């Protein structure tokens, strides 16, 4: 088998199947969606009875939400900046609360170890 370029499992004349072998395609409808950057995307959906077409679609170019109204696309979602655990703790507790908790913890620790 040295020197052959044949692809395993293929044969001469084999190619992509046509509709005659696959059957007919389901009827489709193309819907236009626009994002706030002005990108248009046109996904296709089946015209199957009872199938709902989504109101929004994620733009494949920029990832922003896109809507069917070209003049009024949905706005970008507001993202909150990343917060550390400490930032969340500081929202719930004051500096005085932190000092009080630290004193309690140090007293408990010193009591266990017998330290001063």
trRosetta pair geometry for C-beta under 8 A, 3 or more apart (Angstrom, degrees):
i j d omega theta_ij theta_ji phi_ij phi_ji
1 4 5.6 -66 -169 17 69 123
6 10 6.6 -160 -177 64 83 101
7 10 4.4 46 75 6 97 131
10 14 5.5 -149 -161 57 76 134
11 14 4.9 92 58 -22 74 118
17 21 4.1 -106 -165 80 107 130
17 22 5.2 119 121 -45 121 97
18 21 5.8 94 56 16 61 94
18 22 7.1 -144 107 8 28 98
19 22 5.7 -69 -130 54 35 97
19 23 6.9 -72 -172 93 68 17
19 24 5.9 41 -171 -100 116 47
19 25 6.9 -73 -116 -23 113 83
25 28 7.1 -34 144 -21 116 108
26 46 5.1 -10 126 -131 136 104
26 47 7.3 -174 153 35 91 77
26 48 6.9 -16 -178 -56 134 95
27 46 7.2 91 78 -161 59 62
27 47 4.3 -39 103 33 105 126
28 44 4.4 16 177 174 126 121
28 45 6.7 142 -157 70 75 30
28 46 6.3 -54 -104 -100 63 39
28 47 6.6 -158 -104 -20 11 91
29 44 6.7 155 75 -155 32 72
29 45 5.6 -27 62 63 86 84
29 46 7.9 26 17 126 83 8
29 47 5.3 101 -24 -76 104 92
29 53 7.5 -71 87 -82 125 136
30 42 4.9 20 -179 173 110 106
30 43 7.4 175 -144 94 65 28
30 44 5.0 -40 -90 -95 69 80
31 42 6.8 170 74 -149 35 61
31 43 6.5 -15 54 66 88 73
31 44 7.7 145 10 -109 72 32
31 45 6.4 12 -4 4 116 115
31 53 5.7 134 -54 -171 159 138
31 57 7.9 147 99 -30 113 145
31 68 6.6 -53 175 -108 106 110
32 40 5.7 -23 -160 -162 100 108
32 41 7.6 146 -152 76 51 39
32 42 5.4 -22 -94 -96 63 86
32 68 6.8 103 84 -140 66 69
32 70 7.4 -6 125 -67 123 102
33 40 7.1 144 74 -155 46 55
33 41 5.1 -20 61 61 99 88
33 42 7.5 178 18 -81 73 38
33 43 7.4 9 5 13 120 94
33 56 7.4 100 -144 -157 130 40
33 57 4.2 -114 -64 45 176 121
33 59 7.3 -150 114 -85 112 71
33 66 3.8 93 149 123 107 117
33 67 6.3 165 -151 85 84 7
33 68 6.0 -53 -102 -80 65 53
34 38 6.7 -19 -166 -143 106 30
34 39 6.9 159 -147 78 58 44
34 40 5.4 -26 -92 -95 79 69
34 66 5.6 178 84 -159 16 100
34 67 6.7 -34 59 63 69 59
34 68 7.8 92 17 -139 81 13
34 69 7.5 -93 47 89 111 36
34 70 4.7 83 0 -119 155 61
34 73 4.8 -108 106 -84 88 120
35 38 7.2 -48 73 18 71 20
35 39 5.0 8 35 50 109 94
35 41 7.9 46 -22 -2 99 105
35 59 3.9 -29 -44 -56 142 142
35 61 7.7 -147 25 57 143 100
35 62 6.2 -169 107 56 162 117
35 64 4.3 111 -162 82 127 110
35 65 6.8 147 -121 89 89 32
35 66 4.1 -66 -65 -87 73 91
35 73 5.5 112 -173 -180 17 149
35 74 7.8 -48 -134 55 57 78
36 64 5.8 -87 30 145 93 154
36 73 4.8 -162 -70 91 57 124
36 74 7.2 -94 -44 82 99 45
36 75 6.2 56 -67 -121 145 43
36 76 6.1 -92 31 -39 144 85
37 59 7.2 134 41 155 112 174
37 61 7.5 -125 83 94 137 118
37 62 5.3 75 17 5 153 162
37 64 6.4 133 -5 27 104 143
39 59 5.1 93 80 -156 130 129
39 61 4.7 -150 -137 42 159 136
39 62 6.2 167 0 5 147 108
39 66 7.2 -85 83 -95 90 132
40 70 7.8 -9 -95 -112 105 104
41 57 6.3 -132 80 113 126 131
41 59 5.9 176 -18 -132 129 60
41 60 5.6 122 -108 10 139 98
41 61 7.5 -164 -65 -6 109 94
41 66 6.1 119 29 68 109 169
43 57 6.3 -166 10 -145 129 151
45 51 6.8 -178 164 131 111 127
45 53 5.3 177 43 -106 170 93
46 51 5.7 45 81 54 95 174
47 51 7.6 168 179 51 12 125
48 51 4.4 74 73 -16 93 129
54 57 6.0 122 90 -69 121 78
55 67 6.7 -9 156 -133 76 86
55 68 6.9 -94 -160 -2 55 110
56 65 4.9 -11 -175 -171 129 108
56 66 6.5 141 -162 70 71 44
56 67 5.5 -38 -103 -87 76 71
56 74 5.8 0 -115 -8 124 152
57 65 7.5 128 67 -160 30 61
57 66 5.0 -35 69 66 80 101
57 67 7.9 158 23 -83 74 26
58 63 6.1 -14 -177 -152 105 47
58 64 7.5 160 -152 83 63 22
58 65 6.4 -51 -99 -102 55 50
58 66 6.9 109 -154 11 8 93
59 62 5.1 5 99 49 130 78
59 63 6.1 -53 68 4 84 11
59 64 5.1 12 21 55 125 70
59 65 7.4 121 -12 178 88 2
59 66 4.7 109 -63 -41 86 120
64 74 7.9 -178 155 85 93 90
64 76 5.2 -67 -132 -100 112 88
65 73 7.9 162 103 167 74 92
65 74 4.4 -41 104 83 117 132
65 76 7.3 161 25 -113 87 41
65 77 7.0 86 -11 -32 119 92
66 73 6.2 -43 -140 -150 55 114
66 74 7.0 -170 -123 32 7 100
67 72 7.2 -44 82 102 139 69
67 73 5.1 167 35 -140 97 55
67 74 4.7 119 -34 -21 116 91
69 72 4.4 -12 117 56 129 87
69 73 6.8 -164 82 -73 75 42
70 73 7.2 -7 -153 -55 25 90
80 83 7.4 -29 140 -21 113 104
83 87 4.1 -122 -167 82 96 137
83 88 5.8 106 132 -49 127 84
84 87 4.8 107 52 0 72 99
84 88 7.5 -137 97 0 45 83
85 88 5.9 -57 -157 37 37 109
85 89 6.4 37 148 -19 68 106
86 89 5.5 -53 -147 37 35 113
86 90 6.2 35 155 -20 67 105
87 90 5.7 -53 -146 36 31 111
87 91 6.8 37 151 -24 61 101
88 91 5.6 -49 -155 27 35 115
88 92 6.9 19 154 -8 65 107
89 92 6.0 -68 -154 42 34 102
89 93 5.9 -24 169 28 74 111
90 93 6.8 -75 -120 61 26 74
93 97 4.0 -124 -168 87 99 137
93 98 5.7 118 129 -53 124 81
93 101 7.7 -15 -166 -9 154 138
94 97 4.8 106 51 3 70 100
94 98 7.2 -130 100 -3 43 87
95 98 5.5 -53 -153 35 36 116
95 99 6.5 39 150 -20 67 102
96 99 5.7 -50 -148 34 34 112
96 100 6.4 35 152 -20 64 106
97 100 5.7 -57 -150 37 31 113
97 101 6.4 29 154 -16 66 107
98 101 5.8 -55 -146 38 30 109
98 102 6.2 32 155 -20 65 108
99 102 5.7 -56 -147 37 29 113
99 103 6.4 32 155 -20 65 105
100 103 5.9 -52 -149 34 29 111
100 104 6.6 29 153 -17 62 105
101 104 5.7 -54 -149 36 33 112
101 105 6.3 30 155 -18 66 107
102 105 5.8 -57 -147 38 30 109
102 106 6.2 29 156 -18 66 107
103 106 5.8 -56 -145 38 29 109
103 107 6.3 30 156 -19 64 107
104 107 5.9 -56 -149 36 28 111
104 108 6.4 25 155 -16 64 108
105 108 5.8 -56 -148 38 31 110
105 109 6.2 31 154 -19 66 109
106 109 5.6 -56 -144 39 31 112
106 110 6.1 27 159 -15 67 108
107 110 5.9 -56 -142 41 27 107
107 111 6.2 31 156 -22 62 109
108 111 5.7 -55 -147 35 28 114
108 112 6.6 27 155 -19 62 105
109 112 6.0 -57 -152 34 30 108
109 113 6.4 5 160 1 66 112
109 115 7.7 -15 125 42 80 122
110 113 6.2 -66 -138 49 30 95
110 114 7.8 -110 173 60 57 7
110 115 4.6 -98 -139 71 78 91
110 116 6.9 -63 -159 92 125 12
111 114 7.8 30 -174 -70 24 36
